[in-house]
Amino acid sequence: MTDRYCALTVVLDETIRKDDAQKVLAAIGMVKGVVEVRPVVASPEAYWARATALRELKAKLWDILRGD
């Protein structure tokens, strides 16, 4: 038996303006089986999480390049 999904999460690679996102939201809403499309407003916490993840990734890459 395979897993069944009840939701999919889409994460954008950068923030976009509300008015620019309307067409994307509408397109996702037209996909068969989509019940709701809800945007998430960018917050300081989101920027912090992204910056932290990027810093950690850079540190790991430097470790690999240095042979640590």
NORHUQUI-V933109 format. One record per pair of residues at least 12 apart in sequence whose C-alpha atoms are under 10 Angstrom apart, sorted by the first residue. I is the first residue (numbers start at 1). J is the second residue. Records with the same first field share a line. If there is no record, write none. Layout:
I = J ; J
This chain:
6 = 34
7 = 34 ; 35 ; 36
8 = 34
9 = 37
10 = 39
11 = 40
13 = 50
14 = 42 ; 47 ; 50
15 = 41 ; 42 ; 47
16 = 41 ; 42
17 = 41
18 = 39 ; 41
21 = 39
22 = 39
24 = 37
25 = 37 ; 38 ; 39
